Amino acid sequence: MIAPAKDTEKHEPTPAFTKKANELISHYPVSKRSGVLPLLHLWQETFGYISEEAVEWIAGKLELQKIHVLEVVTFYPMFREHAIGTYHIKVCRTLSCELGGAYETFNKFVKSIGKTKGADDHGVSSKDGKFTVEFVECLASCGAAPVVMVNEDFYENVTPNKVKELVAKYE
Ligand code: FES
C-alpha cells in the first residue's frame, strides 16, 4: 500500500530514484517522449501521486514542455494529482460491477465522505484527507458485484445502502 502523503509534502527524488529514472529513459533512445508514462508510474509508486514537482522534474528530465507531461497525467485515470487519504476506497467499475450498481455505490461513498461531486476518474478526497474514493478496474470477484476495497480490506455486494456503515467503520 502506498503510504498516505500530504499534498503539501515536498518530493525530492533521491539518487536511487534518479538512477532508476535514467535507466527507464535509456529504453527509449529514439523518442524521449515515450519515457513519460514509465516515469509517471515510477513517480506515483514512489511518492503516491503526481505533484507539480513531478511534472516539472519529468519534463526537465525528458527535455519536454510541462504541458506534454500534464496531458498524459490528465488523460490516464490511473494517475492521481493529489495525495490519497489514509483510507483508500477503491470501487470496481468493470462490467459486472457497473451493471451491479457500482456508480451508485461510488456516488454514495462520495456523499458519505462529505463531498457532493459525482464520479471522478482521478478520485475524490475528503476535506480532512482521511478518505479517498476512486474507481478501479476488476477486483476479481465479479460474481459478488459491486466490489470494494478499503486499503487491503475486501468487501463484496456493496450496495449503496451499505456504504454509510462501511465508512463509519473507518471513522
Ligand atoms: S467486475 Fe468488479 S470485481 Fe470483476
Backbone and ligand atoms as CSV (ligand in chain L), in Angstrom:
chain,resi,resn,atom,element,x,y,z
A,1,MET,N,N,0.846,-1.209,0.000
A,1,MET,CA,C,0.000,0.000,0.000
A,1,MET,C,C,0.874,1.249,0.000
A,2,ILE,N,N,0.458,2.238,-0.733
A,2,ILE,CA,C,1.218,3.492,-0.756
A,2,ILE,C,C,0.935,4.239,0.542
A,3,ALA,N,N,1.977,4.730,1.164
A,3,ALA,CA,C,1.790,5.476,2.413
A,3,ALA,C,C,1.043,6.769,2.122
A,4,PRO,N,N,0.076,7.128,2.977
A,4,PRO,CA,C,-0.622,8.384,2.755
A,4,PRO,C,C,0.376,9.546,2.746
A,5,ALA,N,N,0.183,10.447,1.843
A,5,ALA,CA,C,1.088,11.601,1.768
A,5,ALA,C,C,0.261,12.873,1.741
A,6,LYS,N,N,0.786,13.916,2.303
A,6,LYS,CA,C,0.085,15.201,2.283
A,6,LYS,C,C,0.375,15.907,0.966
A,7,ASP,N,N,-0.632,16.648,0.477
A,7,ASP,CA,C,-0.441,17.402,-0.757
A,7,ASP,C,C,0.710,18.401,-0.634
A,8,THR,N,N,0.970,18.807,0.627
A,8,THR,CA,C,1.981,19.845,0.838
A,8,THR,C,C,3.394,19.274,0.973
A,9,GLU,N,N,3.489,17.948,1.090
A,9,GLU,CA,C,4.793,17.315,1.273
A,9,GLU,C,C,5.706,17.585,0.082
A,10,LYS,N,N,6.980,17.828,0.397
A,10,LYS,CA,C,7.921,18.076,-0.693
A,10,LYS,C,C,8.487,16.742,-1.178
A,11,HIS,N,N,8.530,16.575,-2.467
A,11,HIS,CA,C,9.049,15.334,-3.025
A,11,HIS,C,C,10.421,15.571,-3.641
A,12,GLU,N,N,11.409,14.954,-3.039
A,12,GLU,CA,C,12.774,15.117,-3.550
A,12,GLU,C,C,13.264,13.793,-4.106
A,13,PRO,N,N,13.444,13.685,-5.420
A,13,PRO,CA,C,13.979,12.431,-5.954
A,13,PRO,C,C,15.369,12.140,-5.371
A,14,THR,N,N,15.539,10.962,-4.833
A,14,THR,CA,C,16.833,10.552,-4.263
A,14,THR,C,C,17.759,10.125,-5.406
A,15,PRO,N,N,19.061,9.961,-5.116
A,15,PRO,CA,C,19.965,9.457,-6.175
A,15,PRO,C,C,19.492,8.099,-6.709
A,16,ALA,N,N,18.939,7.248,-5.823
A,16,ALA,CA,C,18.469,5.926,-6.276
A,16,ALA,C,C,17.288,6.082,-7.237
A,17,PHE,N,N,16.402,7.042,-6.922
A,17,PHE,CA,C,15.252,7.295,-7.790
A,17,PHE,C,C,15.745,7.793,-9.156
A,18,THR,N,N,16.681,8.723,-9.120
A,18,THR,CA,C,17.208,9.297,-10.368
A,18,THR,C,C,17.892,8.209,-11.212
A,19,LYS,N,N,18.596,7.311,-10.525
A,19,LYS,CA,C,19.284,6.223,-11.242
A,19,LYS,C,C,18.247,5.351,-11.966
A,20,LYS,N,N,17.173,5.047,-11.248
A,20,LYS,CA,C,16.131,4.199,-11.838
A,20,LYS,C,C,15.463,4.924,-13.008
A,21,ALA,N,N,15.222,6.223,-12.835
A,21,ALA,CA,C,14.609,7.020,-13.906
A,21,ALA,C,C,15.519,7.028,-15.136
A,22,ASN,N,N,16.821,7.215,-14.914
A,22,ASN,CA,C,17.772,7.243,-16.041
A,22,ASN,C,C,17.773,5.904,-16.777
A,23,GLU,N,N,17.647,4.847,-15.994
A,23,GLU,CA,C,17.644,3.513,-16.590
A,23,GLU,C,C,16.394,3.350,-17.481
A,24,LEU,N,N,15.248,3.825,-16.969
A,24,LEU,CA,C,13.997,3.740,-17.752
A,24,LEU,C,C,14.108,4.556,-19.041
A,25,ILE,N,N,14.667,5.744,-18.918
A,25,ILE,CA,C,14.808,6.622,-20.096
A,25,ILE,C,C,15.692,5.957,-21.162
A,26,SER,N,N,16.692,5.192,-20.693
A,26,SER,CA,C,17.612,4.564,-21.653
A,26,SER,C,C,16.905,3.550,-22.552
A,27,HIS,N,N,15.677,3.135,-22.176
A,27,HIS,CA,C,14.923,2.200,-23.028
A,27,HIS,C,C,14.326,2.903,-24.243
A,28,TYR,N,N,14.368,4.215,-24.256
A,28,TYR,CA,C,13.725,4.973,-25.348
A,28,TYR,C,C,14.727,5.925,-26.016
A,29,PRO,N,N,15.735,5.353,-26.676
A,29,PRO,CA,C,16.774,6.227,-27.241
A,29,PRO,C,C,16.263,7.092,-28.397
A,30,VAL,N,N,15.222,6.650,-29.087
A,30,VAL,CA,C,14.754,7.409,-30.253
A,30,VAL,C,C,13.849,8.554,-29.841
A,31,SER,N,N,12.847,8.248,-29.018
A,31,SER,CA,C,11.929,9.309,-28.621
A,31,SER,C,C,11.830,9.367,-27.097
A,32,LYS,N,N,12.405,10.407,-26.539
A,32,LYS,CA,C,12.381,10.559,-25.079
A,32,LYS,C,C,10.956,10.696,-24.564
A,33,ARG,N,N,10.088,11.172,-25.443
A,33,ARG,CA,C,8.696,11.383,-25.057
A,33,ARG,C,C,8.045,10.080,-24.577
A,34,SER,N,N,8.501,8.965,-25.145
A,34,SER,CA,C,7.953,7.664,-24.743
A,34,SER,C,C,8.269,7.347,-23.295
A,35,GLY,N,N,9.195,8.069,-22.724
A,35,GLY,CA,C,9.567,7.822,-21.329
A,35,GLY,C,C,8.595,8.443,-20.335
A,36,VAL,N,N,7.658,9.246,-20.816
A,36,VAL,CA,C,6.737,9.940,-19.889
A,36,VAL,C,C,5.959,8.941,-19.039
A,37,LEU,N,N,5.334,7.967,-19.685
A,37,LEU,CA,C,4.497,7.009,-18.941
A,37,LEU,C,C,5.286,6.248,-17.876
A,38,PRO,N,N,6.413,5.590,-18.237
A,38,PRO,CA,C,7.150,4.883,-17.188
A,38,PRO,C,C,7.626,5.798,-16.068
A,39,LEU,N,N,8.014,7.016,-16.397
A,39,LEU,CA,C,8.475,7.913,-15.329
A,39,LEU,C,C,7.321,8.334,-14.427
A,40,LEU,N,N,6.147,8.520,-15.014
A,40,LEU,CA,C,4.978,8.865,-14.182
A,40,LEU,C,C,4.635,7.712,-13.241
A,41,HIS,N,N,4.700,6.491,-13.775
A,41,HIS,CA,C,4.428,5.322,-12.922
A,41,HIS,C,C,5.443,5.253,-11.782
A,42,LEU,N,N,6.704,5.443,-12.120
A,42,LEU,CA,C,7.760,5.383,-11.103
A,42,LEU,C,C,7.508,6.441,-10.022
A,43,TRP,N,N,7.160,7.643,-10.462
A,43,TRP,CA,C,6.922,8.733,-9.504
A,43,TRP,C,C,5.737,8.399,-8.593
A,44,GLN,N,N,4.655,7.938,-9.206
A,44,GLN,CA,C,3.453,7.667,-8.394
A,44,GLN,C,C,3.688,6.497,-7.427
A,45,GLU,N,N,4.415,5.469,-7.883
A,45,GLU,CA,C,4.725,4.332,-6.990
A,45,GLU,C,C,5.578,4.802,-5.820
A,46,THR,N,N,6.447,5.769,-6.086
A,46,THR,CA,C,7.373,6.224,-5.045
A,46,THR,C,C,6.730,7.243,-4.108
A,47,PHE,N,N,6.045,8.222,-4.675
A,47,PHE,CA,C,5.563,9.343,-3.869
A,47,PHE,C,C,4.047,9.349,-3.656
A,48,GLY,N,N,3.321,8.447,-4.325
A,48,GLY,CA,C,1.885,8.331,-4.079
A,48,GLY,C,C,1.000,9.093,-5.039
A,49,TYR,N,N,1.493,10.167,-5.616
A,49,TYR,CA,C,0.687,10.925,-6.584
A,49,TYR,C,C,1.599,11.817,-7.426
A,50,ILE,N,N,1.004,12.366,-8.484
A,50,ILE,CA,C,1.780,13.199,-9.406
A,50,ILE,C,C,1.604,14.666,-8.998
A,51,SER,N,N,2.621,15.184,-8.382
A,51,SER,CA,C,2.584,16.578,-7.932
A,51,SER,C,C,3.064,17.500,-9.050
A,52,GLU,N,N,2.993,18.794,-8.781
A,52,GLU,CA,C,3.523,19.760,-9.758
A,52,GLU,C,C,5.021,19.561,-9.952
A,53,GLU,N,N,5.673,19.236,-8.828
A,53,GLU,CA,C,7.128,18.992,-8.921
A,53,GLU,C,C,7.420,17.828,-9.854
A,54,ALA,N,N,6.512,16.816,-9.805
A,54,ALA,CA,C,6.701,15.635,-10.649
A,54,ALA,C,C,6.679,16.044,-12.119
A,55,VAL,N,N,5.666,16.839,-12.463
A,55,VAL,CA,C,5.505,17.264,-13.855
A,55,VAL,C,C,6.743,18.046,-14.299
A,56,GLU,N,N,7.212,18.913,-13.410
A,56,GLU,CA,C,8.369,19.741,-13.740
A,56,GLU,C,C,9.632,18.883,-13.884
A,57,TRP,N,N,9.791,17.966,-12.937
A,57,TRP,CA,C,11.002,17.137,-12.929
A,57,TRP,C,C,11.052,16.234,-14.158
A,58,ILE,N,N,9.913,15.608,-14.474
A,58,ILE,CA,C,9.877,14.676,-15.609
A,58,ILE,C,C,10.064,15.446,-16.923
A,59,ALA,N,N,9.413,16.591,-17.021
A,59,ALA,CA,C,9.562,17.404,-18.238
A,59,ALA,C,C,11.041,17.789,-18.416
A,60,GLY,N,N,11.678,18.193,-17.327
A,60,GLY,CA,C,13.093,18.581,-17.396
A,60,GLY,C,C,13.959,17.411,-17.813
A,61,LYS,N,N,13.682,16.273,-17.232
A,61,LYS,CA,C,14.463,15.061,-17.492
A,61,LYS,C,C,14.361,14.634,-18.959
A,62,LEU,N,N,13.164,14.802,-19.538
A,62,LEU,CA,C,12.929,14.328,-20.911
A,62,LEU,C,C,13.031,15.464,-21.940
A,63,GLU,N,N,13.409,16.638,-21.453
A,63,GLU,CA,C,13.534,17.823,-22.322
A,63,GLU,C,C,12.242,18.091,-23.084
A,64,LEU,N,N,11.146,18.081,-22.334
A,64,LEU,CA,C,9.821,18.351,-22.928
A,64,LEU,C,C,9.216,19.581,-22.253
A,65,GLN,N,N,8.156,20.100,-22.825
A,65,GLN,CA,C,7.382,21.147,-22.164
A,65,GLN,C,C,6.534,20.479,-21.081
A,66,LYS,N,N,6.256,21.218,-20.018
A,66,LYS,CA,C,5.436,20.649,-18.927
A,66,LYS,C,C,4.074,20.176,-19.436
A,67,ILE,N,N,3.525,20.889,-20.410
A,67,ILE,CA,C,2.193,20.545,-20.928
A,67,ILE,C,C,2.171,19.131,-21.520
A,68,HIS,N,N,3.305,18.705,-22.076
A,68,HIS,CA,C,3.366,17.362,-22.670
A,68,HIS,C,C,3.276,16.272,-21.600
A,69,VAL,N,N,3.764,16.574,-20.428
A,69,VAL,CA,C,3.672,15.614,-19.328
A,69,VAL,C,C,2.265,15.687,-18.733
A,70,LEU,N,N,1.800,16.903,-18.564
A,70,LEU,CA,C,0.487,17.117,-17.949
A,70,LEU,C,C,-0.643,16.488,-18.758
A,71,GLU,N,N,-0.529,16.530,-20.083
A,71,GLU,CA,C,-1.608,15.950,-20.897
A,71,GLU,C,C,-1.681,14.435,-20.713
A,72,VAL,N,N,-0.555,13.809,-20.429
A,72,VAL,CA,C,-0.561,12.364,-20.166
A,72,VAL,C,C,-1.200,12.099,-18.796
A,73,VAL,N,N,-0.841,12.919,-17.823
A,73,VAL,CA,C,-1.377,12.757,-16.460
A,73,VAL,C,C,-2.899,12.868,-16.474
A,74,THR,N,N,-3.407,13.844,-17.193
A,74,THR,CA,C,-4.853,14.066,-17.168
A,74,THR,C,C,-5.601,13.074,-18.067
A,75,PHE,N,N,-4.903,12.464,-19.021
A,75,PHE,CA,C,-5.568,11.512,-19.916
A,75,PHE,C,C,-5.811,10.175,-19.229
A,76,TYR,N,N,-4.837,9.691,-18.464
A,76,TYR,CA,C,-4.945,8.348,-17.879
A,76,TYR,C,C,-5.536,8.397,-16.473
A,77,PRO,N,N,-6.647,7.662,-16.266
A,77,PRO,CA,C,-7.284,7.705,-14.942
A,77,PRO,C,C,-6.431,7.134,-13.814
A,78,MET,N,N,-5.403,6.329,-14.139
A,78,MET,CA,C,-4.624,5.735,-13.040
A,78,MET,C,C,-3.666,6.722,-12.386
A,79,PHE,N,N,-3.486,7.879,-13.008
A,79,PHE,CA,C,-2.612,8.857,-12.361
A,79,PHE,C,C,-3.429,9.809,-11.514
A,80,ARG,N,N,-2.983,9.997,-10.280
A,80,ARG,CA,C,-3.718,10.938,-9.427
A,80,ARG,C,C,-2.844,12.157,-9.143
A,81,GLU,N,N,-3.526,13.303,-9.075
A,81,GLU,CA,C,-2.787,14.557,-8.908
A,81,GLU,C,C,-2.788,15.056,-7.467
A,82,HIS,N,N,-3.419,14.273,-6.582
A,82,HIS,CA,C,-3.427,14.663,-5.172
A,82,HIS,C,C,-3.095,13.453,-4.324
A,83,ALA,N,N,-2.639,13.734,-3.120
A,83,ALA,CA,C,-2.317,12.645,-2.204
A,83,ALA,C,C,-3.573,11.837,-1.894
A,84,ILE,N,N,-3.391,10.534,-1.678
A,84,ILE,CA,C,-4.548,9.738,-1.294
A,84,ILE,C,C,-4.733,9.813,0.214
A,85,GLY,N,N,-5.978,9.587,0.642
A,85,GLY,CA,C,-6.287,9.654,2.062
A,85,GLY,C,C,-5.737,8.455,2.827
A,86,THR,N,N,-5.879,8.506,4.145
A,86,THR,CA,C,-5.433,7.401,4.993
A,86,THR,C,C,-6.178,6.129,4.586
A,87,TYR,N,N,-7.461,6.285,4.254
A,87,TYR,CA,C,-8.265,5.149,3.799
A,87,TYR,C,C,-8.593,5.333,2.326
A,88,HIS,N,N,-8.110,4.403,1.543
A,88,HIS,CA,C,-8.258,4.474,0.090
A,88,HIS,C,C,-9.381,3.518,-0.321
A,89,ILE,N,N,-10.525,4.096,-0.678
A,89,ILE,CA,C,-11.700,3.291,-1.033
A,89,ILE,C,C,-11.695,3.092,-2.548
A,90,LYS,N,N,-11.532,1.845,-2.961
A,90,LYS,CA,C,-11.463,1.543,-4.391
A,90,LYS,C,C,-12.741,0.831,-4.807
A,91,VAL,N,N,-13.491,1.450,-5.710
A,91,VAL,CA,C,-14.761,0.880,-6.158
A,91,VAL,C,C,-14.559,0.330,-7.569
A,92,CYS,N,N,-14.797,-0.977,-7.722
A,92,CYS,CA,C,-14.655,-1.581,-9.048
A,92,CYS,C,C,-15.777,-1.101,-9.968
A,93,ARG,N,N,-15.387,-0.751,-11.187
A,93,ARG,CA,C,-16.421,-0.304,-12.131
A,93,ARG,C,C,-16.374,-1.096,-13.443
A,94,THR,N,N,-15.732,-2.238,-13.415
A,94,THR,CA,C,-15.725,-3.060,-14.629
A,94,THR,C,C,-17.115,-3.698,-14.786
A,95,LEU,N,N,-17.347,-4.285,-15.947
A,95,LEU,CA,C,-18.719,-4.613,-16.375
A,95,LEU,C,C,-19.668,-5.164,-15.306
A,96,SER,N,N,-19.295,-6.259,-14.655
A,96,SER,CA,C,-20.221,-6.849,-13.675
A,96,SER,C,C,-20.562,-5.848,-12.578
A,97,CYS,N,N,-19.551,-5.146,-12.102
A,97,CYS,CA,C,-19.791,-4.185,-11.020
A,97,CYS,C,C,-20.581,-2.984,-11.533
A,98,GLU,N,N,-20.277,-2.559,-12.746
A,98,GLU,CA,C,-21.035,-1.443,-13.313
A,98,GLU,C,C,-22.517,-1.820,-13.400
A,99,LEU,N,N,-22.766,-3.036,-13.917
A,99,LEU,CA,C,-24.162,-3.492,-14.045
A,99,LEU,C,C,-24.791,-3.702,-12.669
A,100,GLY,N,N,-23.970,-4.039,-11.702
A,100,GLY,CA,C,-24.463,-4.259,-10.342
A,100,GLY,C,C,-24.679,-2.975,-9.554
A,101,GLY,N,N,-24.363,-1.835,-10.162
A,101,GLY,CA,C,-24.644,-0.562,-9.487
A,101,GLY,C,C,-23.431,0.139,-8.898
A,102,ALA,N,N,-22.237,-0.135,-9.457
A,102,ALA,CA,C,-21.012,0.462,-8.909
A,102,ALA,C,C,-21.043,1.998,-8.912
A,103,TYR,N,N,-21.678,2.583,-9.915
A,103,TYR,CA,C,-21.693,4.061,-9.984
A,103,TYR,C,C,-22.532,4.646,-8.850
A,104,GLU,N,N,-23.649,3.987,-8.526
A,104,GLU,CA,C,-24.483,4.448,-7.410
A,104,GLU,C,C,-23.690,4.293,-6.105
A,105,THR,N,N,-23.009,3.157,-5.975
A,105,THR,CA,C,-22.187,2.921,-4.774
A,105,THR,C,C,-21.101,3.986,-4.657
A,106,PHE,N,N,-20.434,4.253,-5.778
A,106,PHE,CA,C,-19.369,5.272,-5.788
A,106,PHE,C,C,-19.918,6.625,-5.333
A,107,ASN,N,N,-21.036,7.009,-5.927
A,107,ASN,CA,C,-21.611,8.323,-5.578
A,107,ASN,C,C,-22.021,8.388,-4.116
A,108,LYS,N,N,-22.464,7.270,-3.575
A,108,LYS,CA,C,-22.850,7.246,-2.161
A,108,LYS,C,C,-21.601,7.404,-1.284
A,109,PHE,N,N,-20.491,6.783,-1.678
A,109,PHE,CA,C,-19.242,6.961,-0.938
A,109,PHE,C,C,-18.826,8.433,-0.962
A,110,VAL,N,N,-18.913,9.022,-2.152
A,110,VAL,CA,C,-18.526,10.433,-2.296
A,110,VAL,C,C,-19.341,11.296,-1.330
A,111,LYS,N,N,-20.625,11.051,-1.265
A,111,LYS,CA,C,-21.504,11.800,-0.347
A,111,LYS,C,C,-21.130,11.525,1.098
A,112,SER,N,N,-20.860,10.261,1.403
A,112,SER,CA,C,-20.566,9.872,2.786
A,112,SER,C,C,-19.274,10.478,3.310
A,113,ILE,N,N,-18.370,10.858,2.418
A,113,ILE,CA,C,-17.133,11.493,2.906
A,113,ILE,C,C,-17.255,13.023,2.819
A,114,GLY,N,N,-18.484,13.485,2.616
A,114,GLY,CA,C,-18.738,14.924,2.686
A,114,GLY,C,C,-18.511,15.688,1.407
A,115,LYS,N,N,-18.477,14.983,0.298
A,115,LYS,CA,C,-18.303,15.673,-0.983
A,115,LYS,C,C,-19.596,15.574,-1.777
A,116,THR,N,N,-19.787,16.525,-2.671
A,116,THR,CA,C,-21.014,16.487,-3.452
A,116,THR,C,C,-20.720,16.113,-4.901
A,117,LYS,N,N,-19.445,16.166,-5.235
A,117,LYS,CA,C,-19.053,15.899,-6.614
A,117,LYS,C,C,-19.334,14.444,-6.986
A,118,GLY,N,N,-19.802,14.207,-8.188
A,118,GLY,CA,C,-20.102,12.853,-8.645
A,118,GLY,C,C,-18.847,12.096,-9.033
A,119,ALA,N,N,-19.001,11.162,-9.945
A,119,ALA,CA,C,-17.895,10.305,-10.348
A,119,ALA,C,C,-16.721,11.115,-10.870
A,120,ASP,N,N,-15.546,10.772,-10.379
A,120,ASP,CA,C,-14.338,11.452,-10.808
A,120,ASP,C,C,-13.268,10.385,-11.023
A,121,ASP,N,N,-12.810,10.276,-12.251
A,121,ASP,CA,C,-11.833,9.246,-12.581
A,121,ASP,C,C,-10.570,9.341,-11.746
A,122,HIS,N,N,-10.240,10.541,-11.293
A,122,HIS,CA,C,-8.971,10.702,-10.587
A,122,HIS,C,C,-9.150,10.683,-9.074
A,123,GLY,N,N,-10.302,10.258,-8.619
A,123,GLY,CA,C,-10.500,10.127,-7.173
A,123,GLY,C,C,-11.012,11.399,-6.524
A,124,VAL,N,N,-11.691,11.211,-5.425
A,124,VAL,CA,C,-12.235,12.329,-4.652
A,124,VAL,C,C,-11.788,12.115,-3.214
A,125,SER,N,N,-11.263,13.158,-2.578
A,125,SER,CA,C,-10.799,13.015,-1.198
A,125,SER,C,C,-11.618,13.864,-0.256
A,126,SER,N,N,-11.767,13.362,0.990
A,126,SER,CA,C,-12.477,14.157,1.988
A,126,SER,C,C,-11.598,15.342,2.381
A,127,LYS,N,N,-12.218,16.361,2.930
A,127,LYS,CA,C,-11.513,17.591,3.258
A,127,LYS,C,C,-10.370,17.361,4.250
A,128,ASP,N,N,-10.603,16.450,5.199
A,128,ASP,CA,C,-9.569,16.201,6.211
A,128,ASP,C,C,-8.487,15.235,5.708
A,129,GLY,N,N,-8.608,14.788,4.467
A,129,GLY,CA,C,-7.585,13.900,3.899
A,129,GLY,C,C,-7.670,12.465,4.406
A,130,LYS,N,N,-8.728,12.157,5.137
A,130,LYS,CA,C,-8.824,10.813,5.700
A,130,LYS,C,C,-9.230,9.765,4.650
A,131,PHE,N,N,-10.130,10.154,3.751
A,131,PHE,CA,C,-10.637,9.200,2.761
A,131,PHE,C,C,-10.389,9.675,1.325
A,132,THR,N,N,-10.095,8.705,0.481
A,132,THR,CA,C,-10.107,8.968,-0.965
A,132,THR,C,C,-10.954,7.882,-1.612
A,133,VAL,N,N,-11.893,8.285,-2.449
A,133,VAL,CA,C,-12.715,7.318,-3.184
A,133,VAL,C,C,-12.278,7.353,-4.640
A,134,GLU,N,N,-12.076,6.185,-5.176
A,134,GLU,CA,C,-11.563,6.121,-6.536
A,134,GLU,C,C,-12.124,4.896,-7.252
A,135,PHE,N,N,-12.340,5.033,-8.549
A,135,PHE,CA,C,-12.726,3.865,-9.343
A,135,PHE,C,C,-11.500,3.049,-9.680
A,136,VAL,N,N,-11.650,1.730,-9.701
A,136,VAL,CA,C,-10.579,0.864,-10.192
A,136,VAL,C,C,-11.207,-0.153,-11.144
A,137,GLU,N,N,-10.351,-0.894,-11.804
A,137,GLU,CA,C,-10.874,-1.940,-12.696
A,137,GLU,C,C,-10.928,-3.265,-11.927
A,138,CYS,N,N,-11.466,-4.282,-12.564
A,138,CYS,CA,C,-11.850,-5.558,-11.952
A,138,CYS,C,C,-11.002,-6.012,-10.758
A,139,LEU,N,N,-11.678,-6.272,-9.655
A,139,LEU,CA,C,-11.010,-6.737,-8.432
A,139,LEU,C,C,-11.141,-8.261,-8.282
A,140,ALA,N,N,-11.554,-8.899,-9.357
A,140,ALA,CA,C,-11.555,-10.365,-9.457
A,140,ALA,C,C,-12.554,-11.069,-8.536
A,141,SER,N,N,-13.679,-10.445,-8.309
A,141,SER,CA,C,-14.737,-11.141,-7.581
A,141,SER,C,C,-16.080,-10.749,-8.214
A,142,CYS,N,N,-16.118,-10.890,-9.538
A,142,CYS,CA,C,-17.217,-10.325,-10.344
A,142,CYS,C,C,-18.597,-10.854,-9.953
A,143,GLY,N,N,-18.657,-12.071,-9.392
A,143,GLY,CA,C,-19.940,-12.650,-9.020
A,143,GLY,C,C,-20.569,-11.976,-7.807
A,144,ALA,N,N,-19.795,-11.147,-7.135
A,144,ALA,CA,C,-20.278,-10.513,-5.902
A,144,ALA,C,C,-20.340,-8.995,-6.054
A,145,ALA,N,N,-20.660,-8.567,-7.266
A,145,ALA,CA,C,-20.689,-7.137,-7.576
A,145,ALA,C,C,-21.776,-6.392,-6.787
A,146,PRO,N,N,-21.542,-5.135,-6.441
A,146,PRO,CA,C,-20.321,-4.345,-6.628
A,146,PRO,C,C,-19.280,-4.642,-5.541
A,147,VAL,N,N,-18.031,-4.627,-5.980
A,147,VAL,CA,C,-16.926,-4.987,-5.096
A,147,VAL,C,C,-16.101,-3.738,-4.761
A,148,VAL,N,N,-15.696,-3.686,-3.493
A,148,VAL,CA,C,-14.987,-2.502,-2.995
A,148,VAL,C,C,-13.808,-2.959,-2.145
A,149,MET,N,N,-12.719,-2.206,-2.201
A,149,MET,CA,C,-11.617,-2.425,-1.254
A,149,MET,C,C,-11.376,-1.142,-0.479
A,150,VAL,N,N,-11.117,-1.288,0.817
A,150,VAL,CA,C,-10.698,-0.138,1.621
A,150,VAL,C,C,-9.306,-0.503,2.119
A,151,ASN,N,N,-8.312,0.184,1.630
A,151,ASN,CA,C,-6.915,-0.235,1.798
A,151,ASN,C,C,-6.807,-1.713,1.414
A,152,GLU,N,N,-6.469,-2.601,2.342
A,152,GLU,CA,C,-6.330,-4.014,1.965
A,152,GLU,C,C,-7.580,-4.828,2.302
A,153,ASP,N,N,-8.612,-4.203,2.847
A,153,ASP,CA,C,-9.834,-4.933,3.216
A,153,ASP,C,C,-10.766,-5.043,2.002
A,154,PHE,N,N,-11.332,-6.231,1.852
A,154,PHE,CA,C,-12.124,-6.543,0.671
A,154,PHE,C,C,-13.601,-6.663,1.031
A,155,TYR,N,N,-14.488,-6.029,0.274
A,155,TYR,CA,C,-15.923,-6.092,0.562
A,155,TYR,C,C,-16.694,-6.424,-0.708
A,156,GLU,N,N,-17.647,-7.363,-0.557
A,156,GLU,CA,C,-18.464,-7.771,-1.705
A,156,GLU,C,C,-19.894,-7.278,-1.525
A,157,ASN,N,N,-20.622,-7.232,-2.616
A,157,ASN,CA,C,-22.030,-6.809,-2.614
A,157,ASN,C,C,-22.239,-5.480,-1.882
A,158,VAL,N,N,-21.412,-4.513,-2.207
A,158,VAL,CA,C,-21.525,-3.213,-1.533
A,158,VAL,C,C,-22.559,-2.350,-2.272
A,159,THR,N,N,-23.779,-2.527,-1.882
A,159,THR,CA,C,-24.859,-1.718,-2.448
A,159,THR,C,C,-24.847,-0.358,-1.739
A,160,PRO,N,N,-25.484,0.656,-2.337
A,160,PRO,CA,C,-25.426,1.991,-1.714
A,160,PRO,C,C,-25.881,2.012,-0.260
A,161,ASN,N,N,-26.852,1.167,0.088
A,161,ASN,CA,C,-27.345,1.218,1.482
A,161,ASN,C,C,-26.346,0.647,2.506
A,162,LYS,N,N,-25.239,0.058,2.021
A,162,LYS,CA,C,-24.224,-0.466,2.947
A,162,LYS,C,C,-23.058,0.503,3.132
A,163,VAL,N,N,-23.072,1.563,2.316
A,163,VAL,CA,C,-21.912,2.452,2.270
A,163,VAL,C,C,-21.686,3.201,3.584
A,164,LYS,N,N,-22.716,3.764,4.146
A,164,LYS,CA,C,-22.589,4.582,5.345
A,164,LYS,C,C,-21.957,3.790,6.494
A,165,GLU,N,N,-22.466,2.589,6.653
A,165,GLU,CA,C,-21.971,1.706,7.714
A,165,GLU,C,C,-20.492,1.367,7.492
A,166,LEU,N,N,-20.155,1.151,6.248
A,166,LEU,CA,C,-18.780,0.802,5.927
A,166,LEU,C,C,-17.828,1.966,6.215
A,167,VAL,N,N,-18.226,3.161,5.834
A,167,VAL,CA,C,-17.386,4.343,6.094
A,167,VAL,C,C,-17.231,4.529,7.602
A,168,ALA,N,N,-18.330,4.312,8.338
A,168,ALA,CA,C,-18.305,4.511,9.799
A,168,ALA,C,C,-17.272,3.605,10.472
A,169,LYS,N,N,-17.028,2.447,9.891
A,169,LYS,CA,C,-16.035,1.512,10.422
A,169,LYS,C,C,-14.632,2.121,10.483
A,170,TYR,N,N,-14.381,3.061,9.605
A,170,TYR,CA,C,-13.025,3.632,9.492
A,170,TYR,C,C,-12.925,5.043,10.075
A,171,GLU,N,N,-14.030,5.546,10.600
A,171,GLU,CA,C,-14.004,6.924,11.117
A,171,GLU,C,C,-13.401,7.000,12.521
L,1,FES,S1,S,-16.120,-6.626,-12.407
L,1,FES,FE1,FE,-15.921,-5.929,-10.382
L,1,FES,S2,S,-14.814,-7.487,-9.445
L,1,FES,FE2,FE,-14.785,-8.046,-11.512
